[in-house]
Amino acid sequence: MSKIKLMTDSACDLTAQQEKDCNIKMMNFKVAVGDDSYTSRVDFDNAGFYKIMEAYDGLPSTSQITEYEFENAFEELYNDGYDAVVYMSINKNASATYNNACMARDNFFENHKDATGKFNIGIVDSRNYTCAYGYPLVQAAGMIERGAQFDEIVRYLNDWAENVMIYFAPYSLKYAKKSGRIPSAAAFVGEMLGLRPIMKIYDGAITTYDKVRGDRAVVPRIVDHALETMIPQTPYCLIYGSDESILKELEDECIKRFGYPPEFATQIGAAVAINAGPVVAGVMFRKNS
């Protein structure tokens, strides 16, 4: 049986326990807060990062995972006796990380001629964020345990990336305005009117799909849109941030409307929180064709 290693980056928002249970190698994003530099998942947990955001007047930023880091990781796994590695990345439209991984793969084989034909490196663009690529990696880990081969894992992850969708709402436009995802004037008007955007994240793009007035309308509207778009009776995951009461509201609404519970709930980490803010709600699912 092939010895396959799954690899991803910290914007997938898997927990440390999921990472361990699924034998996933995690590449952690660096985060700059003013003059201070941190490594996500190492120097803070999610709650710690929310506190950093609250105390900082500016906008933290993440830096891409470098080609050098990826090449070192591939070499380490090759030396550890793996036959293959499959890396699923943050949306390549949002970060150079995917392209850096591709260049590192090419460099690795250029510098390790002996690995050709003995070691495979698959790189998959998730086209998305958070549990939209955390969830399929958990499934891929189960496939590997059941004997799935490299090509099958890569096909599954690519197919998932082409069909996964998120409906997602930030409860404040402050961070989207700072990051430039929503123009300042539109954000100001939206806040004044109490509007909350419902964002659709699909196939590498983030679009404003709908707007609701007031916080109480957010969760029901997200669930409405998910019900219209998802394949009935298929797995889904919930997305939340610093406010766990929103997670409870979202879970109750989904169970009532879908008729079954989520696979799991994912708390957003630094990469998503920087752009959306710490208070969010979302549902991830596989869309109808």
Backbone as CSV, one residue per row, in Angstrom:
resi,resn,N_x,N_y,N_z,CA_x,CA_y,CA_z,C_x,C_y,C_z
1,MET,0.840,-1.196,0.000,0.000,0.000,0.000,0.876,1.246,0.000
2,SER,0.485,2.261,-0.774,1.255,3.496,-0.852,1.228,4.242,0.476
3,LYS,2.335,4.913,0.750,2.434,5.754,1.937,2.245,7.199,1.480
4,ILE,1.033,7.749,1.739,0.644,9.066,1.230,0.489,10.034,2.398
5,LYS,1.048,11.228,2.242,0.926,12.275,3.260,0.050,13.395,2.731
6,LEU,-0.950,13.778,3.512,-1.758,14.948,3.196,-1.105,16.183,3.799
7,MET,-1.175,17.284,3.060,-0.594,18.546,3.518,-1.588,19.666,3.210
8,THR,-1.641,20.664,4.074,-2.477,21.821,3.814,-1.881,23.029,4.520
9,ASP,-2.625,24.141,4.494,-2.177,25.344,5.197,-3.227,25.752,6.224
10,SER,-2.830,26.655,7.107,-3.641,26.927,8.293,-4.930,27.680,8.009
11,ALA,-5.127,28.185,6.777,-6.401,28.826,6.458,-7.533,27.817,6.289
12,CYS,-7.222,26.522,6.310,-8.269,25.493,6.254,-9.036,25.390,7.566
13,ASP,-8.437,25.921,8.645,-9.078,25.989,9.961,-9.399,24.636,10.592
14,LEU,-8.663,23.601,10.219,-8.782,22.350,10.971,-8.242,22.553,12.378
15,THR,-8.783,21.829,13.330,-8.268,21.908,14.691,-6.970,21.107,14.799
16,ALA,-6.233,21.355,15.874,-5.009,20.591,16.109,-5.317,19.107,16.247
17,GLN,-6.459,18.784,16.845,-6.832,17.372,17.006,-7.145,16.732,15.668
18,GLN,-7.854,17.436,14.797,-8.139,16.907,13.458,-6.847,16.714,12.672
19,GLU,-5.946,17.667,12.785,-4.646,17.568,12.115,-3.911,16.309,12.562
20,LYS,-3.931,16.060,13.868,-3.245,14.888,14.413,-3.943,13.595,13.998
21,ASP,-5.261,13.554,14.171,-6.021,12.333,13.875,-5.914,11.938,12.403
22,CYS,-5.821,12.932,11.518,-5.805,12.673,10.076,-4.393,12.628,9.493
23,ASN,-3.374,12.766,10.355,-1.978,12.707,9.916,-1.698,13.711,8.798
24,ILE,-2.112,14.959,9.046,-1.959,16.033,8.063,-0.781,16.920,8.453
25,LYS,0.061,17.233,7.488,1.144,18.192,7.725,0.602,19.591,7.481
26,MET,0.716,20.451,8.492,0.166,21.796,8.412,1.263,22.811,8.141
27,MET,1.040,23.655,7.144,1.918,24.781,6.859,1.230,26.035,7.405
28,ASN,1.848,26.687,8.365,1.201,27.786,9.071,1.551,29.143,8.474
29,PHE,0.528,29.960,8.291,0.747,31.318,7.790,1.370,32.203,8.866
30,LYS,2.216,33.115,8.424,2.744,34.153,9.301,1.763,35.327,9.313
31,VAL,1.634,35.963,10.462,0.714,37.082,10.631,1.482,38.269,11.193
32,ALA,1.342,39.423,10.544,1.975,40.647,11.027,0.911,41.540,11.646
33,VAL,1.203,42.018,12.859,0.332,42.961,13.551,1.201,44.159,13.912
34,GLY,1.149,45.181,13.077,2.080,46.293,13.259,3.505,45.803,13.062
35,ASP,4.351,46.059,14.044,5.751,45.631,13.971,5.967,44.224,14.514
36,ASP,4.917,43.616,15.014,5.029,42.284,15.613,4.673,41.204,14.600
37,SER,5.433,40.119,14.620,5.197,39.005,13.703,4.865,37.748,14.504
38,TYR,3.867,37.016,14.039,3.417,35.797,14.715,3.301,34.668,13.689
39,THR,3.284,33.448,14.194,2.954,32.288,13.377,1.617,31.758,13.845
40,SER,0.651,31.693,12.932,-0.682,31.219,13.308,-0.605,29.784,13.808
41,ARG,-1.446,29.475,14.775,-1.551,28.155,15.397,-0.348,27.811,16.273
42,VAL,0.681,28.644,16.256,1.853,28.419,17.101,1.899,29.460,18.208
43,ASP,1.806,30.731,17.833,1.920,31.826,18.796,0.581,32.233,19.400
44,PHE,-0.508,31.767,18.831,-1.834,32.062,19.398,-2.831,31.024,18.908
45,ASP,-3.903,30.843,19.680,-5.046,30.072,19.201,-6.072,31.069,18.664
46,ASN,-7.232,30.592,18.252,-8.221,31.491,17.662,-8.662,32.573,18.634
47,ALA,-8.955,32.168,19.871,-9.396,33.143,20.869,-8.320,34.187,21.108
48,GLY,-7.063,33.755,21.124,-5.957,34.686,21.321,-5.856,35.677,20.177
49,PHE,-6.108,35.209,18.955,-6.024,36.118,17.821,-7.166,37.122,17.830
50,TYR,-8.358,36.694,18.230,-9.467,37.639,18.312,-9.136,38.781,19.287
51,LYS,-8.467,38.449,20.374,-8.069,39.482,21.338,-7.035,40.430,20.725
52,ILE,-6.107,39.868,19.948,-5.119,40.707,19.267,-5.820,41.671,18.307
53,MET,-6.797,41.169,17.555,-7.544,42.008,16.622,-8.276,43.132,17.344
54,GLU,-8.880,42.790,18.467,-9.660,43.771,19.227,-8.769,44.897,19.757
55,ALA,-7.554,44.533,20.143,-6.649,45.519,20.741,-5.901,46.350,19.710
56,TYR,-5.885,45.907,18.455,-5.085,46.568,17.415,-5.977,47.459,16.569
57,ASP,-5.549,48.683,16.350,-6.367,49.645,15.621,-6.271,49.478,14.110
58,GLY,-5.203,48.880,13.635,-5.013,48.695,12.204,-5.552,47.352,11.734
59,LEU,-5.033,46.902,10.606,-5.455,45.627,10.032,-4.276,44.671,9.998
60,PRO,-4.322,43.565,10.744,-3.252,42.559,10.626,-3.181,42.030,9.190
61,SER,-2.066,41.440,8.848,-1.910,40.893,7.496,-1.209,39.543,7.572
62,THR,-1.483,38.712,6.576,-0.804,37.423,6.478,0.191,37.485,5.326
63,SER,1.230,36.685,5.417,2.189,36.576,4.316,2.108,35.173,3.732
64,GLN,2.386,35.063,2.457,2.308,33.780,1.767,3.315,32.787,2.338
65,ILE,2.998,31.517,2.196,3.956,30.468,2.539,4.925,30.367,1.361
66,THR,6.200,30.364,1.660,7.202,30.546,0.612,7.537,29.252,-0.117
67,GLU,8.088,29.435,-1.292,8.606,28.323,-2.086,9.642,27.522,-1.295
68,TYR,10.505,28.229,-0.583,11.550,27.584,0.220,10.943,26.682,1.289
69,GLU,9.888,27.152,1.966,9.231,26.339,2.997,8.635,25.071,2.398
70,PHE,8.017,25.211,1.246,7.421,24.035,0.606,8.493,23.040,0.159
71,GLU,9.565,23.529,-0.424,10.597,22.612,-0.901,11.206,21.839,0.267
72,ASN,11.402,22.517,1.389,11.913,21.832,2.584,10.939,20.770,3.066
73,ALA,9.641,21.096,3.018,8.631,20.131,3.461,8.602,18.908,2.553
74,PHE,8.662,19.118,1.236,8.658,17.989,0.299,9.893,17.101,0.514
75,GLU,11.033,17.733,0.720,12.262,16.968,0.935,12.180,16.148,2.224
76,GLU,11.621,16.761,3.265,11.477,16.054,4.541,10.592,14.823,4.392
77,LEU,9.487,14.960,3.684,8.566,13.833,3.509,9.181,12.749,2.630
78,TYR,9.914,13.149,1.611,10.600,12.182,0.762,11.617,11.391,1.574
79,ASN,12.374,12.092,2.397,13.377,11.424,3.238,12.748,10.539,4.310
80,ASP,11.502,10.861,4.676,10.793,10.048,5.669,10.165,8.799,5.064
81,GLY,10.329,8.608,3.767,9.866,7.368,3.139,8.472,7.417,2.551
82,TYR,7.899,8.611,2.414,6.581,8.698,1.784,6.705,8.489,0.277
83,ASP,5.675,7.870,-0.295,5.606,7.675,-1.741,4.985,8.880,-2.445
84,ALA,4.168,9.640,-1.687,3.456,10.760,-2.301,3.018,11.749,-1.233
85,VAL,2.853,12.994,-1.670,2.253,14.033,-0.832,1.194,14.732,-1.661
86,VAL,0.063,15.029,-1.029,-1.009,15.773,-1.684,-1.270,17.022,-0.859
87,TYR,-0.981,18.171,-1.467,-1.183,19.454,-0.796,-2.420,20.140,-1.350
88,MET,-3.357,20.513,-0.470,-4.534,21.292,-0.854,-4.385,22.681,-0.259
89,SER,-4.468,23.698,-1.130,-4.089,25.061,-0.740,-5.282,25.984,-0.576
90,ILE,-5.028,27.091,0.103,-5.944,28.222,0.102,-6.189,28.654,-1.352
91,ASN,-7.348,29.228,-1.598,-7.730,29.757,-2.905,-6.558,30.511,-3.547
92,LYS,-6.153,30.086,-4.722,-4.980,30.701,-5.352,-5.242,32.143,-5.788
93,ASN,-6.525,32.539,-5.889,-6.836,33.925,-6.236,-6.583,34.878,-5.068
94,ALA,-6.408,34.324,-3.874,-6.229,35.158,-2.689,-4.796,35.175,-2.179
95,SER,-3.963,34.264,-2.665,-2.613,34.143,-2.120,-1.693,33.511,-3.167
96,ALA,-0.427,33.905,-3.133,0.576,33.293,-4.019,1.029,31.935,-3.500
97,THR,0.441,31.494,-2.406,0.879,30.252,-1.766,0.771,29.054,-2.704
98,TYR,-0.331,28.931,-3.433,-0.508,27.815,-4.375,0.610,27.814,-5.415
99,ASN,0.878,28.971,-6.012,1.928,29.048,-7.037,3.303,28.738,-6.451
100,ASN,3.534,29.155,-5.213,4.811,28.837,-4.563,4.964,27.335,-4.382
101,ALA,3.883,26.665,-4.046,3.937,25.204,-3.895,4.251,24.540,-5.234
102,CYS,3.660,25.050,-6.311,3.924,24.486,-7.636,5.392,24.668,-8.033
103,MET,5.940,25.846,-7.777,7.346,26.093,-8.102,8.265,25.222,-7.246
104,ALA,7.895,25.036,-5.977,8.699,24.194,-5.097,8.696,22.743,-5.571
105,ARG,7.551,22.277,-6.053,7.476,20.908,-6.608,8.434,20.764,-7.793
106,ASP,8.418,21.750,-8.698,9.302,21.681,-9.867,10.766,21.705,-9.448
107,ASN,11.075,22.562,-8.478,12.454,22.649,-7.984,12.885,21.357,-7.305
108,PHE,11.952,20.760,-6.566,12.282,19.517,-5.868,12.716,18.446,-6.868
109,PHE,11.955,18.264,-7.930,12.302,17.210,-8.892,13.533,17.578,-9.716
110,GLU,13.770,18.862,-9.904,14.996,19.297,-10.579,16.221,18.947,-9.740
111,ASN,16.072,19.067,-8.425,17.200,18.820,-7.517,17.267,17.387,-7.003
112,HIS,16.224,16.589,-7.278,16.183,15.192,-6.807,15.772,14.297,-7.967
113,LYS,16.672,14.121,-8.905,16.379,13.292,-10.077,16.022,11.870,-9.671
114,ASP,16.575,11.433,-8.560,16.316,10.067,-8.092,14.870,9.868,-7.659
115,ALA,14.147,10.972,-7.372,12.765,10.861,-6.888,11.764,10.647,-8.022
116,THR,12.159,10.954,-9.239,11.251,10.814,-10.381,10.820,9.363,-10.542
117,GLY,9.498,9.164,-10.563,8.952,7.812,-10.684,8.794,7.097,-9.360
118,LYS,9.375,7.652,-8.287,9.276,7.023,-6.965,8.450,7.856,-5.990
119,PHE,8.300,9.151,-6.288,7.662,10.076,-5.357,6.751,11.001,-6.152
120,ASN,5.508,11.126,-5.717,4.546,11.988,-6.399,4.171,13.173,-5.518
121,ILE,3.987,14.336,-6.138,3.514,15.523,-5.435,2.283,16.043,-6.171
122,GLY,1.135,15.987,-5.511,-0.099,16.528,-6.067,-0.435,17.838,-5.382
123,ILE,-0.787,18.852,-6.169,-1.129,20.161,-5.619,-2.513,20.555,-6.126
124,VAL,-3.421,20.803,-5.194,-4.821,21.071,-5.512,-5.202,22.457,-4.998
125,ASP,-5.724,23.286,-5.877,-6.256,24.589,-5.491,-7.663,24.389,-4.931
126,SER,-7.866,24.747,-3.671,-9.180,24.554,-3.060,-10.239,25.469,-3.651
127,ARG,-9.801,26.594,-4.228,-10.698,27.612,-4.770,-11.584,28.225,-3.683
128,ASN,-11.189,28.031,-2.425,-12.073,28.428,-1.341,-11.281,28.681,-0.059
129,TYR,-11.964,28.622,1.075,-11.366,28.955,2.362,-11.953,28.047,3.441
130,THR,-11.346,28.089,4.585,-11.765,27.452,5.838,-12.203,25.996,5.595
131,CYS,-13.322,25.556,6.170,-13.665,24.135,6.109,-14.026,23.661,4.710
132,ALA,-14.140,24.565,3.733,-14.368,24.128,2.354,-13.217,23.274,1.851
133,TYR,-12.025,23.410,2.473,-10.972,22.453,2.153,-10.447,21.721,3.371
134,GLY,-10.900,22.113,4.562,-10.605,21.297,5.736,-11.415,20.007,5.728
135,TYR,-12.706,20.125,5.428,-13.583,18.946,5.424,-13.132,17.869,4.436
136,PRO,-12.849,18.187,3.158,-12.470,17.111,2.238,-11.143,16.455,2.602
137,LEU,-10.267,17.183,3.292,-9.012,16.558,3.730,-9.266,15.515,4.809
138,VAL,-10.237,15.766,5.673,-10.631,14.752,6.659,-11.160,13.516,5.937
139,GLN,-11.965,13.732,4.899,-12.488,12.598,4.116,-11.357,11.875,3.387
140,ALA,-10.403,12.644,2.850,-9.278,12.030,2.135,-8.435,11.179,3.069
141,ALA,-8.307,11.607,4.321,-7.557,10.797,5.289,-8.217,9.443,5.480
142,GLY,-9.547,9.428,5.535,-10.259,8.155,5.630,-10.079,7.309,4.390
143,MET,-10.037,7.941,3.223,-9.808,7.207,1.979,-8.437,6.535,1.987
144,ILE,-7.431,7.252,2.485,-6.076,6.683,2.542,-6.054,5.470,3.469
145,GLU,-6.733,5.574,4.592,-6.792,4.435,5.536,-7.429,3.219,4.887
146,ARG,-8.371,3.475,3.973,-9.066,2.365,3.300,-8.323,1.890,2.058
147,GLY,-7.136,2.471,1.786,-6.296,1.967,0.703,-6.351,2.746,-0.592
148,ALA,-6.964,3.927,-0.591,-7.017,4.734,-1.817,-5.608,5.121,-2.261
149,GLN,-5.417,5.223,-3.563,-4.122,5.559,-4.130,-4.038,7.059,-4.445
150,PHE,-2.848,7.498,-4.781,-2.539,8.908,-5.013,-3.493,9.545,-6.021
151,ASP,-3.651,8.936,-7.194,-4.487,9.529,-8.244,-5.933,9.671,-7.799
152,GLU,-6.419,8.699,-7.046,-7.805,8.746,-6.566,-8.001,9.904,-5.585
153,ILE,-7.034,10.111,-4.706,-7.110,11.205,-3.734,-7.116,12.550,-4.456
154,VAL,-6.230,12.721,-5.431,-6.150,13.990,-6.165,-7.448,14.242,-6.937
155,ARG,-7.998,13.212,-7.563,-9.263,13.377,-8.301,-10.387,13.795,-7.367
156,TYR,-10.464,13.135,-6.205,-11.515,13.468,-5.239,-11.416,14.925,-4.794
157,LEU,-10.216,15.371,-4.449,-10.048,16.735,-3.951,-10.328,17.771,-5.032
158,ASN,-9.913,17.496,-6.269,-10.211,18.427,-7.359,-11.708,18.504,-7.637
159,ASP,-12.371,17.354,-7.611,-13.818,17.335,-7.830,-14.533,18.108,-6.724
160,TRP,-14.095,17.914,-5.487,-14.707,18.637,-4.372,-14.518,20.145,-4.560
161,ALA,-13.310,20.564,-4.897,-13.022,21.996,-5.048,-13.884,22.634,-6.128
162,GLU,-14.247,21.872,-7.143,-15.075,22.402,-8.230,-16.539,22.559,-7.829
163,ASN,-16.953,21.906,-6.747,-18.380,21.843,-6.423,-18.749,22.354,-5.032
164,VAL,-17.775,22.722,-4.222,-18.080,23.185,-2.872,-18.483,24.657,-2.888
165,MET,-19.379,25.021,-1.988,-19.857,26.403,-1.892,-20.041,26.769,-0.430
166,ILE,-19.863,28.044,-0.141,-20.123,28.589,1.192,-21.036,29.792,1.050
167,TYR,-22.068,29.870,1.915,-22.764,31.124,2.172,-22.295,31.614,3.532
168,PHE,-21.935,32.874,3.587,-21.141,33.364,4.716,-21.500,34.823,4.974
169,ALA,-21.612,35.206,6.252,-21.942,36.599,6.576,-21.052,37.122,7.690
170,PRO,-20.398,38.266,7.482,-19.751,38.978,8.577,-20.783,39.858,9.269
171,TYR,-20.698,39.951,10.587,-21.667,40.747,11.332,-21.224,42.206,11.466
172,SER,-20.059,42.529,10.962,-19.584,43.906,10.912,-18.845,44.105,9.598
173,LEU,-18.952,45.301,9.039,-18.244,45.617,7.800,-16.904,46.297,8.061
174,LYS,-16.567,46.442,9.330,-15.330,47.154,9.694,-14.101,46.535,9.044
175,TYR,-13.972,45.219,9.123,-12.753,44.567,8.630,-12.758,44.424,7.119
176,ALA,-13.928,44.180,6.529,-14.018,44.125,5.072,-13.685,45.480,4.466
177,LYS,-14.082,46.550,5.156,-13.741,47.894,4.689,-12.234,48.108,4.766
178,LYS,-11.629,47.723,5.891,-10.182,47.909,6.054,-9.386,47.116,5.026
179,SER,-9.865,45.920,4.712,-9.126,45.062,3.778,-9.366,45.444,2.329
180,GLY,-10.351,46.325,2.088,-10.655,46.750,0.730,-11.648,45.865,0.008
181,ARG,-12.166,44.836,0.656,-13.120,43.943,-0.003,-14.472,44.631,-0.212
182,ILE,-14.772,45.617,0.636,-15.973,46.429,0.460,-15.525,47.881,0.493
183,PRO,-15.863,48.710,-0.510,-15.444,50.113,-0.498,-15.922,50.830,0.763
184,SER,-15.141,51.803,1.218,-15.433,52.500,2.476,-16.814,53.126,2.478
185,ALA,-17.185,53.760,1.378,-18.489,54.434,1.336,-19.621,53.429,1.461
186,ALA,-19.515,52.301,0.753,-20.557,51.275,0.823,-20.629,50.671,2.218
187,ALA,-19.460,50.457,2.833,-19.436,49.906,4.186,-20.073,50.864,5.172
188,PHE,-19.788,52.159,5.030,-20.363,53.160,5.928,-21.882,53.165,5.826
189,VAL,-22.385,53.191,4.598,-23.836,53.202,4.397,-24.458,51.919,4.936
190,GLY,-23.792,50.792,4.665,-24.302,49.515,5.149,-24.411,49.468,6.655
191,GLU,-23.395,49.957,7.347,-23.418,49.975,8.814,-24.515,50.902,9.321
192,MET,-24.662,52.058,8.682,-25.691,53.014,9.104,-27.093,52.416,8.975
193,LEU,-27.301,51.626,7.939,-28.620,51.028,7.699,-28.797,49.675,8.381
194,GLY,-27.741,49.182,9.029,-27.820,47.879,9.682,-27.848,46.717,8.711
195,LEU,-27.255,46.936,7.526,-27.263,45.876,6.527,-26.134,44.881,6.764
196,ARG,-26.427,43.608,6.529,-25.432,42.552,6.636,-25.361,41.824,5.294
197,PRO,-24.195,41.788,4.659,-24.088,41.093,3.367,-24.033,39.572,3.555
198,ILE,-24.706,38.862,2.689,-24.568,37.404,2.604,-23.645,37.139,1.417
199,MET,-22.466,36.608,1.706,-21.458,36.382,0.676,-21.541,34.938,0.159
200,LYS,-21.367,34.787,-1.138,-21.239,33.449,-1.741,-19.776,33.245,-2.100
201,ILE,-19.203,32.137,-1.651,-17.817,31.810,-1.977,-17.839,30.528,-2.802
202,TYR,-17.438,30.659,-4.056,-17.521,29.520,-4.977,-16.552,29.714,-6.142
203,ASP,-15.833,28.658,-6.474,-14.961,28.616,-7.651,-13.966,29.776,-7.668
204,GLY,-13.394,30.066,-6.514,-12.343,31.070,-6.423,-12.817,32.494,-6.257
205,ALA,-14.129,32.735,-6.297,-14.662,34.088,-6.235,-15.511,34.299,-4.977
206,ILE,-15.454,35.517,-4.447,-16.323,35.929,-3.342,-17.223,37.029,-3.878
207,THR,-18.535,36.802,-3.828,-19.482,37.791,-4.320,-20.542,38.071,-3.254
208,THR,-21.081,39.284,-3.278,-22.194,39.612,-2.395,-23.465,39.079,-3.041
209,TYR,-24.046,38.057,-2.424,-25.177,37.350,-3.013,-26.505,37.957,-2.584
210,ASP,-26.523,38.514,-1.368,-27.774,39.016,-0.805,-27.417,39.982,0.317
211,LYS,-28.396,40.725,0.790,-28.234,41.588,1.962,-29.466,41.447,2.827
212,VAL,-29.267,41.510,4.130,-30.387,41.493,5.070,-30.221,42.659,6.037
213,ARG,-31.334,43.049,6.641,-31.285,44.139,7.598,-31.345,43.578,9.019
214,GLY,-30.276,43.796,9.765,-30.257,43.386,11.168,-29.673,42.004,11.375
215,ASP,-29.085,41.816,12.551,-28.395,40.567,12.862,-29.332,39.364,12.917
216,ARG,-30.567,39.581,13.357,-31.475,38.446,13.548,-31.861,37.785,12.230
217,ALA,-31.724,38.513,11.136,-32.106,37.955,9.827,-30.993,37.156,9.169
218,VAL,-29.767,37.222,9.718,-28.609,36.628,9.039,-28.718,35.118,8.931
219,VAL,-28.865,34.449,10.048,-28.851,32.974,10.043,-29.994,32.391,9.221
220,PRO,-31.247,32.832,9.409,-32.315,32.264,8.576,-32.067,32.432,7.077
221,ARG,-31.501,33.589,6.665,-31.278,33.809,5.246,-30.156,32.918,4.711
222,ILE,-29.100,32.749,5.476,-28.033,31.837,5.055,-28.588,30.432,4.841
223,VAL,-29.404,29.987,5.775,-29.963,28.637,5.676,-30.926,28.544,4.493
224,ASP,-31.720,29.599,4.249,-32.587,29.617,3.060,-31.776,29.349,1.794
225,HIS,-30.687,30.089,1.626,-29.895,29.971,0.404,-29.198,28.613,0.314
226,ALA,-28.728,28.104,1.448,-28.097,26.783,1.441,-29.095,25.709,1.015
227,LEU,-30.315,25.783,1.531,-31.342,24.798,1.174,-31.645,24.834,-0.327
228,GLU,-31.635,26.021,-0.907,-31.929,26.165,-2.333,-30.827,25.592,-3.214
229,THR,-29.592,25.545,-2.692,-28.421,25.308,-3.541,-27.753,23.960,-3.309
230,MET,-27.851,23.397,-2.117,-27.103,22.186,-1.795,-27.799,20.931,-2.320
231,ILE,-27.038,19.857,-2.441,-27.609,18.553,-2.754,-28.313,18.045,-1.505
232,PRO,-29.602,17.741,-1.576,-30.334,17.334,-0.381,-29.703,16.125,0.321
233,GLN,-29.747,16.169,1.632,-29.309,15.060,2.489,-27.828,14.731,2.340
234,THR,-27.028,15.717,1.991,-25.574,15.520,1.924,-24.914,16.254,3.085
235,PRO,-23.677,15.908,3.416,-23.005,16.530,4.559,-22.807,18.038,4.381
236,TYR,-22.835,18.725,5.509,-22.545,20.154,5.521,-21.783,20.478,6.797
237,CYS,-21.116,21.611,6.796,-20.380,22.077,7.979,-20.774,23.512,8.291
238,LEU,-20.626,23.884,9.537,-20.947,25.236,9.994,-19.668,26.025,10.227
239,ILE,-19.760,27.332,10.050,-18.616,28.227,10.223,-19.016,29.312,11.210
240,TYR,-18.156,29.556,12.182,-18.442,30.579,13.183,-17.140,31.219,13.634
241,GLY,-17.257,32.251,14.471,-16.080,32.961,14.950,-16.069,33.074,16.457
242,SER,-15.975,34.286,16.955,-15.785,34.499,18.392,-17.071,34.360,19.192
243,ASP,-18.228,34.494,18.545,-19.505,34.463,19.259,-20.139,33.079,19.127
244,GLU,-20.027,32.277,20.168,-20.531,30.904,20.090,-22.048,30.833,20.160
245,SER,-22.705,31.917,20.587,-24.167,31.918,20.570,-24.679,31.897,19.122
246,ILE,-23.913,32.482,18.201,-24.286,32.431,16.782,-24.173,31.007,16.263
247,LEU,-23.150,30.281,16.692,-23.021,28.873,16.308,-24.236,28.074,16.771
248,LYS,-24.684,28.308,18.004,-25.853,27.583,18.525,-27.096,27.925,17.701
249,GLU,-27.272,29.199,17.393,-28.407,29.620,16.579,-28.349,28.968,15.198
250,LEU,-27.166,28.944,14.598,-26.983,28.369,13.269,-27.235,26.869,13.282
251,GLU,-26.702,26.203,14.275,-26.893,24.750,14.371,-28.360,24.403,14.547
252,ASP,-29.048,25.111,15.434,-30.472,24.827,15.669,-31.283,25.045,14.403
253,GLU,-30.994,26.143,13.682,-31.748,26.446,12.464,-31.488,25.396,11.382
254,CYS,-30.241,24.972,11.247,-29.911,23.967,10.227,-30.553,22.621,10.540
255,ILE,-30.487,22.205,11.774,-31.088,20.910,12.138,-32.596,20.949,11.897
256,LYS,-33.216,22.080,12.252,-34.664,22.210,12.052,-35.019,22.184,10.564
257,ARG,-34.233,22.871,9.742,-34.579,23.025,8.327,-34.051,21.874,7.467
258,PHE,-32.865,21.376,7.764,-32.278,20.295,6.970,-32.764,18.927,7.444
259,GLY,-33.018,18.817,8.742,-33.480,17.551,9.313,-32.377,16.648,9.815
260,TYR,-31.124,17.119,9.818,-30.004,16.320,10.318,-28.865,17.264,10.712
261,PRO,-27.969,16.820,11.584,-26.934,17.712,12.114,-25.764,17.892,11.148
262,PRO,-24.940,18.918,11.386,-23.733,19.116,10.570,-22.679,18.060,10.862
263,GLU,-21.751,17.896,9.932,-20.619,17.006,10.154,-19.755,17.534,11.306
264,PHE,-19.431,18.817,11.254,-18.746,19.489,12.349,-18.835,20.992,12.145
265,ALA,-18.432,21.732,13.152,-18.396,23.194,13.079,-16.946,23.644,13.084
266,THR,-16.649,24.662,12.289,-15.289,25.169,12.148,-15.233,26.615,12.627
267,GLN,-14.329,26.879,13.545,-14.100,28.250,14.006,-13.013,28.883,13.144
268,ILE,-13.303,30.063,12.608,-12.345,30.699,11.698,-11.076,31.109,12.436
269,GLY,-9.944,30.956,11.745,-8.665,31.390,12.276,-8.265,32.735,11.705
270,ALA,-6.986,33.047,11.821,-6.484,34.373,11.485,-6.723,34.751,10.028
271,ALA,-6.477,33.833,9.086,-6.534,34.181,7.663,-7.912,34.668,7.243
272,VAL,-8.961,34.063,7.782,-10.324,34.484,7.444,-10.753,35.664,8.299
273,ALA,-10.429,35.631,9.591,-10.867,36.690,10.503,-10.317,38.055,10.115
274,ILE,-9.104,38.099,9.571,-8.503,39.380,9.180,-9.380,40.105,8.166
275,ASN,-10.005,39.373,7.260,-10.806,39.986,6.203,-12.283,40.105,6.544
276,ALA,-12.783,39.214,7.396,-14.217,39.193,7.684,-14.557,39.711,9.068
277,GLY,-13.554,39.810,9.944,-13.838,40.123,11.330,-14.089,38.855,12.118
278,PRO,-14.090,38.946,13.442,-14.201,37.744,14.259,-15.622,37.212,14.443
279,VAL,-16.643,38.014,14.112,-18.030,37.582,14.324,-18.655,37.255,12.974
280,VAL,-18.859,35.969,12.724,-19.335,35.511,11.413,-20.256,34.311,11.578
281,ALA,-20.974,34.010,10.503,-21.756,32.776,10.419,-21.666,32.272,8.986
282,GLY,-21.642,30.947,8.814,-21.595,30.408,7.464,-21.968,28.942,7.415
283,VAL,-22.364,28.504,6.232,-22.656,27.085,5.973,-21.904,26.665,4.726
284,MET,-21.216,25.529,4.818,-20.465,24.964,3.703,-21.134,23.671,3.268
285,PHE,-21.210,23.451,1.944,-21.906,22.275,1.429,-21.479,22.016,-0.010
286,ARG,-21.859,20.876,-0.527,-21.651,20.568,-1.942,-22.887,21.008,-2.709
287,LYS,-22.672,21.795,-3.758,-23.800,22.395,-4.475,-24.423,21.420,-5.470
288,ASN,-25.688,21.689,-5.758,-26.355,21.003,-6.845,-25.709,21.367,-8.166
289,SER,-25.652,20.438,-9.109,-25.074,20.754,-10.421,-26.083,21.523,-11.261
